[in-house]
Every structure is written in C-alpha cells, then in structure tokens.
Amino acid sequence: MTHATARAATVEFDQVTKSYDARAAKAGTPGAVNDLSLAVPAGKICVLVGPSGCGKTTSLKMVNRLIEPTSGRIVLDGVDAATRDLTELRRGIGYVIQQTGLFPHQTIEDNVATVPRLLGWPKARQRERAEELLAVVGLEPAQYARRYPAQLSGGERQRVGVARALAADPPVMLMDEPFGAVDPIVREHLQNEFLRIQEQLAKTILFVTHDIDEAIKMGDLVAVMQDGGRLAQYGPPAEILAAPASDFVARFVGADRGLKRLSLTRVADIALSPAVTARVGTDAADARRRTLVDPFPYLLLLDADDRPLGWIDQDHIPGEGLLEARHVDSRSPLLDRRTTLKDALSMLLDDLVQAGVVVDRRGALLGLLTIEQVMAFMRDTAVEGAERSIEQGTGAHR
C-alpha cells in the first residue's frame, strides 16, 4: 500500500439532517439537508451536484463542522466527527473554496505552509513542503514561492489553494466549487491537472459543483441532490447516465446523456491510429511518396525527439531536398492519455486537420485520435447500451 493510499480515510454520512429552524424541524418541515446517508471509500472523489439551494455546501461544511448537524452522524474512518477535538479535526481536513481564501500579505510559500506552521513544523520542513507542493500543482517554486497572491492569475491562485489544502497531507479534502471562478479554458486545465495530482496522491475528496459535466468528469462517485436537501441518486457516473433513478435525475443530467458518456472515457481507452511521420532533416521525396499512398492526406513532422511540430499537406511536401520546420502548414491539438473523449472531440471539431496528436509525458508521439474514431466509439457504446436495456427488460419479464 502506498503512503498516499494509507493516508486516505473513509467518509460516511449516516442519516444526517440539518435544519436551521428548530421549531420547523420538530414539526417535520424539511431542513437544508434531510436524512442524507452515503459512504465514500478511501481514496475516491465523491462529487455532490445539484441545483442551487439543495444542500451541497451545507453537507460539505458539516464534515469539518463549520456547520453542526441537527441529527445523524458523520463518520471519518470509523470515528464520529462530533466526538473529535475541533482543531485537530480541521487540521486533518484540506479545504479548498472558490475564491481560494489566500492571505494577501503573505508570500505564496507562507500561504502553502499555513497548516504546517500551525502544527509547529520546523521552518526548513515548512519551506521544503511548500516547494514540493508548488511543483506538484505545476508552479515552479523558484518563480512563485516569493510572490504574493495579487501577483498571480486566478488559475494560479487556485493552484496555490490546492497546494495549501494538501500541505499537512490530510486524509480528506473538501472542495467547494474550486474551479468556478475561472474562465472555461483555465477551468478545464485545472480539472485535468487536479485529476493528475489525484492519481498520485489518492486522497478522499468531497467535491461540490452545480455543473453536471464537471461532476461526471471529476467524480468516481456522484451524489445528485435535489431541492429539499434530499439525495436523489448516488453511484458511479456511468450508472447515473445509463439509468437515472427518477425524472428529476434524468432532467438534471440532460437529454445528451450519450454525449456526456464521452467524459467517462479517456484517450488511453481507445486504440490510436498510426500517422505518416518524418523527422526534420530527412528526405522530403521519401516522405512525400509515403504520404501520397496513405489515405490520410497529411504528413506529421517530428523533431529529433519524436515531438510533433505540425502537419504538412501532401500537396505542399517538397519533391526534393530536406524537410524543415518552416514546411509545417498547420497544427493540431496535443492530447495526452488522460484527456477525456468529450474534451478531445471538442478540440477536434475546431481543428483543420481533425486529428488529435496524442503524446506521452515527454511530448513524444504516441498516435492519432480522429473524429471518426470518437464517433465509432459512440455508436458502439449506444448499441451496447441498447442491448443491455433489452437484456434487462427480458430478464424482468421472465
């Protein structure tokens, strides 16, 4: 077992209710959260999603007791949170909010080291931990550690907020619409980066959003909540998309459930197509000959380390001489193996060549993903879903 997995904790809501009006509660009037029961396994991301006012954030804040439940229990690794020392409890739970909550007069390094400092860590260890986590969230420590929050972009501040929440290696993290205050492009990048970090750290995460697409992309488990603070459905995203438990869930998820399923599949799950390639400095005539006999009318030019430089239309490949970077006509989006098919399709539709170039962590070519491959995957999964529905219907009538 890795250290990160060992440091994760189970989280269980056991018939949790929160009412802000004691008299109404006694009379049986629904509260902000009503009889919420669900269990989150250690190391998983559970996304709470639903319309405004359905109790998502209230549920989240009851975990670290910023809000106390009216009844029921919240159990962390088998221990009732209500029985634990409040300061100890909160120092063991990372907390990330939409506006980051960074201290404006502290450096980025000092902000990240907030909880370690409160825990009495030696200064050298605080600094080492801050630098380690800045690197984890993609911020170069030498460039960012001495800066102040006002000197960072919104996306950079959000990364610092995540680093600060991770600083004391908490077993549980709470994230309240952490990417809601940035533009869509930055948001997508932060989502992808956070999923990369979670692959390494495997924390138990409760994540609040009102965006069903974000919930499907981010969650190992999704809790759909409805007005009145009630749990409408809880399960893996694929299950919720394939079999909504009620009309409310079906409406909330949306009619484009088939398209949303693309968020559950990553480029790594698809067999990639080969590309006709040539390196800079190689014979142009040979590259032209190989491209003309291939159905795909473009040559992908690579550098000496097999990193893609861009496409050359077959009609523009020189008939003699050596290939150079200046011969590139256009560039396609670079995808990695973690990119969802939904994100990939969105990028491909805006691309001239309509073939995504998939690269490894070094940026070297792995293969191509085309729109035709994505559409074929959608057709295949639609057929499988229809067959499964027929089987279930047949089984129900036996």
Beta strands, then each sheet from edge to edge (+ up, - down):
strand 1: 11-18
strand 2: 33-40
strand 3: 45-49
strand 4: 71-76
strand 5: 79-80
strand 6: 93-97
strand 7: 172-176
strand 8: 204-209
strand 9: 221-226
strand 10: 230-235
strand 11: 277-279
strand 12: 298-302
strand 13: 308-313
strand 14: 334-335
strand 15: 355-359
strand 16: 365-370
sheet 1: 2+ 1- 4+ 5-
sheet 2: 6+ 7+ 8+ 3+ 9+ 10-
sheet 3: 11+ 12+ 13-
sheet 4: 14+ 15+ 16-
end
